[in-house]
Amino acid sequence: MGMKHLKKQLKDFAQGGLSLIWQRQFMFVGAAVLTGYFYNYPIAIACYLFALATEILDYSISTRVIKWDGKSPKTALRFLHLLTISSALSAFAVSLFVILVARQEGNSVHFTPLFFLFSAALFAAMNNHQLLRVLIARLIIYGLTFLYIPARDLWVVRPPLDSYLWLQFLTVLFVLYFIVDCSMIFLKLYRNNLNQLTDLEFFFFQQKTAYEMQSQFVS
């Protein structure tokens, strides 16, 4: 990964994250209110505070990335590691919240928690494509959570194949494929735009060099 590409990817990721901060807060608050009202207020409050702490950490790192001059490769790698850690903590907070809600429901069809998880995973697929390492970390955590919830029900209940629990598990597999496919599409589009920008910058450099050589020759 070139230093120039990494710098732009870090800047794009940080700017995108900061621009969506209020949307994420709205999602967290909405999920916490629904969970508190229909399930358990202590769980909703604790999980929201955990998610809020990860948001504060991510905000702190992102603002530092925006102010960074982009000259030090070591600083770029450090920012990449920090953003990966903060994103993984954020994904873990969401997954913990979803698992706790599913446990409140018992061994049944978990529409609400799985829909919360689907929304978070799709949000990551659409907005974390700038940094592949961050995207992979989030998808792994969300994917394991997706599989754990229905798989645990199957292990505990041992239902027949025509049960809704098996339908839920198979639907989760389909949803996981959809999320990964969406992630790859957004990642490919971003990489193509990044390569096109690099080609344009190289073409501009060639034209500028040719113009300077022509000017020197005429002089």
DAHU-V677905 format. One record per backbone hydrogen bond with DSSP energy under -1.0 kcal/mol. CO is the residue of the C=O (numbers start at 0). NH is the residue of the N-H. Records with the same first field share a line. If there is no record, write none. Layout:
# DAHU-V677905
CO->NH + NH
This chain:
# DAHU-V677905
1->5
2->6
3->7
4->8
5->9
6->10
7->11
8->12
9->13
10->14
11->15
12->16
13->17
14->18
15->19
19->23
20->24
21->25
22->26
23->27
24->28
25->29
26->30
27->31
28->32
29->33
30->34
31->35
32->36
33->37
34->38 + 39
39->43
40->44
41->45
42->46
43->47
44->48
45->49
46->50
47->51
48->52
49->53
50->54
51->55
52->56
53->57
54->58
55->59
56->60
57->61
58->62
59->63
60->64
61->65
62->66
71->75
72->76
73->77
74->78
75->79
76->80
77->81
78->82
79->83
80->84
81->85
82->86
83->87
84->88
85->89
86->90
87->91
88->92
89->93
90->94
91->95
92->96
93->97
94->98
95->99
96->100
97->101
98->102
99->103
100->104
105->107
108->110
109->113
110->114
111->115
112->116
113->117
114->118
115->119
116->120
117->121
118->122
119->123
120->124
121->125
122->126
123->127
130->134
131->135
132->136
133->137
134->138
135->139
136->140
137->141
138->142
139->143
140->144
141->145
142->146
143->147
144->148
146->150
147->151
148->152
149->153
150->154
151->155
152->156
153->157
159->162
162->166
163->167
164->168
165->169
166->170
167->171
168->172
169->173
170->174
171->175
172->176
173->177
174->178
175->179
176->180
177->181
178->182
179->183
180->184
181->185
182->186
183->187
184->188
185->189
186->190
187->191
188->192
189->193
190->194
191->195
192->196
193->197
194->198
195->199
196->200
197->201
198->202
199->203
200->204
201->205
202->206
203->207
204->208
205->209
206->210
207->211
208->212
209->213
210->214
211->215
212->216
213->217
214->218
